[in-house]
Amino acid sequence: MAIAYPMWLAWSKEDHAYHVRCRDLPEVLTAGSTKAEALEKAADALEVALAGRIEDEEDIPAPSRPRKREHLISLPAQLAAKLAVYRAWRAAGISKVALAKKLGIAEGAARRILNPRYGTKLDRLEAALAALGHRLVIDSRPMKRDAA
C-alpha cells in the first residue's frame, strides 16, 4: 500500500528557500528554508492536494517513477487506504448510494468512508474495498536515518 509521489527540490537564491514541486500533481507547490522543512511541507501539500481531489471527485494520477534527484514523499497510511477505496469506487462507476447498498450501510456512512478528512476505521475500509472487488495490502519499509 506504499504510495509515494516523486518531488523535485531546488534551491532558490532569490528566495533563500528550497522550492518543491510534484510533476504528477501540479497543485503541489511549496517551499522551506531547509531541505527538511521543504520536504515536510511537501508532505502536507501532497495530503491537501489529494484530499481536495477526492472531495472534488477528480482523477488522481498514479505516482510516476522517480527521476534523479527527486525525493519520494509517502502518504500516511489512513490517506493511502482512503485513496485505494476512492480509486476502486471510481473504477466501479457506481454512485455513493450504490456503494452504501453494497455495504449494507446508510448513504451518509458511505460518504464518510470516501471523505479523506474523516477517520474511518481500517475494517470499514477493508470492507468497502472487498465490496468493490479489491483488497487492502499493507507494507512496511525501513526508514532512512537521514530523512532529508
Backbone hydrogen bonds, N-H to C=O, Kabsch-Sander energy under -0.5 kcal/mol:
donor,donor_aa,acceptor,acceptor_aa,energy
3,I,1,M,-0.6
4,A,2,A,-0.5
5,Y,73,I,-2.4
7,M,71,H,-2.8
8,W,21,R,-3.0
9,L,69,R,-0.5
10,A,19,H,-2.3
12,S,17,A,-2.8
13,K,11,W,-0.6
16,H,12,S,-1.8
17,A,12,S,-1.2
18,Y,32,G,-3.6
19,H,10,A,-3.4
19,H,17,A,-0.6
20,V,30,T,-3.1
21,R,8,W,-2.1
22,C,28,V,-1.2
28,V,25,L,-2.5
29,L,27,E,-1.0
30,T,20,V,-1.9
32,G,18,Y,-1.9
38,A,34,T,-2.6
39,L,35,K,-2.7
40,E,36,A,-2.1
41,K,37,E,-2.5
42,A,38,A,-1.9
43,A,39,L,-1.9
44,D,40,E,-1.8
45,A,41,K,-2.8
46,L,42,A,-2.5
47,E,43,A,-2.0
48,V,44,D,-2.3
49,A,45,A,-2.5
50,L,46,L,-2.5
51,A,47,E,-2.6
52,G,48,V,-2.4
53,R,49,A,-2.2
54,I,50,L,-2.4
55,E,51,A,-2.8
56,D,52,G,-2.1
57,E,54,I,-1.4
58,E,53,R,-2.9
70,E,67,R,-2.1
71,H,7,M,-2.9
73,I,5,Y,-2.5
73,I,71,H,-0.5
74,S,72,L,-0.6
75,L,3,I,-2.3
80,A,76,P,-2.5
81,A,77,A,-2.5
82,K,78,Q,-2.3
83,L,79,L,-2.7
84,A,80,A,-1.9
85,V,81,A,-2.0
86,Y,82,K,-2.8
87,R,83,L,-2.8
88,A,84,A,-2.2
89,W,85,V,-2.8
90,R,86,Y,-2.7
91,A,87,R,-2.5
92,A,88,A,-1.8
93,G,89,W,-1.0
93,G,90,R,-0.6
94,I,89,W,-1.0
99,L,95,S,-2.0
100,A,96,K,-2.4
101,K,97,V,-2.2
102,K,98,A,-2.4
103,L,99,L,-1.9
104,G,100,A,-1.1
105,I,100,A,-2.4
110,A,106,A,-1.7
111,R,107,E,-2.5
112,R,108,G,-1.8
113,I,109,A,-1.6
114,L,110,A,-1.5
115,N,111,R,-0.7
115,N,112,R,-0.5
118,Y,115,N,-1.6
120,T,118,Y,-1.9
124,R,121,K,-0.6
125,L,121,K,-1.8
126,E,122,L,-2.6
127,A,123,D,-2.0
128,A,124,R,-2.2
129,L,125,L,-2.4
130,A,126,E,-2.5
131,A,127,A,-2.4
132,L,128,A,-1.1
133,G,130,A,-1.6
134,H,129,L,-3.2
147,A,145,R,-0.9
